[in-house]
């Protein structure tokens, strides 16, 4: 099973600039990749902790590592697609079911 990656950016104000930079790098790589690679970048706002959390699909591991994201399990469903292929979360769920 391939790892997802997570990166905590702080509150919305603290997250603004790093998020902009990550999205720029992500889109540059995404536009050069072939369709169907499963490359995706998702976000989640944790209201209890007042922080923005990013999740990189396994296909975006190169970008995740560049920004020092940590490996994690596939995230829960309450995500917002920021960039990339929205099917990446569902495709990963299907891969997990097939591996079981």
N, C-alpha and C positions, 0 to 999 in steps of 0.2 A: 504494500500500500504506500502510495506517495504521501508525503506530508504537506499539509497546508502550513501557512506561516501567518503569524500575527505580530502586529506592531501597535503599541499604545502610544498615542500622540498627545495626551493631555486634554484639557478642556477645549471647547470650540475655538477660542481665541488663540491658544497656544498651537493648535493643530493646523491653523490656516496655512501658514507658509510651508511647513514640511509636507503637508498634503498636496499643495500645488506643485512642489518639486517632484514628488513621487508620481503624481499623475502625468507630468510632462515626460518623465523617463519611461513610464509605463506605455504611454501612447506612442512614443517613438518606436519602441520595440514591438508593440502590438501591430502597428501599421506595416511593419516589415515582415511579420510572421504570416504564414499561410492560415487561411480560415480553418476553423475546426480544431485548433490546438488546445482549446480549453483554458486559454490564458484569461484571467479575470482578476479584478481588484474590487473588493467589497468593503463596505464600512458598517459599523454598528455604533450607535451612541448609547453608552451606558449611563443612563440618567442617575442611577444610584451613586455612581462613582464620579459623575460629571466628567466623562472622558470619551474621546473618540478612539475607536479601535479599528484598525485595518486588518483585513484578511486577504492574503494572496493565495490564489489557487496553486496547486502543485506545478502547473505549467508556467507559472510566473515566479518560480523559485529563484531564478537568476536575479530578478529585481529585488525580491524579498531579502536575499542574502546581502545585496549591495547596501540596503538600508538597515542592516542588522536586525531584521525581524527574526522572531523565534519560531521554531517548528511547533506545530500544534495539531490537534485532531481537527477533523472537519467541523466547522462552526455550526451553530444552530441556525434555524431558518430566518430569523428576524434580521436580515441583512439588506443593505441597499447596494445595488450595483453601481460602482463609480465609473468603471471603464472595462472594456473587454467583452467577453462572451458570457451572457447571462445564464446559459445552460451549464456552465462549469460546475455550479453547486449541485445541480440535479444529476449531471453526468458522474460526479464523484460518488453520489449516493448510490447510483446504479452499480458502479464498479465495486463498491463495498458489499452490496447484496450478492453480486456474482462471486466474490471472493469467499464469502461465508459458506 
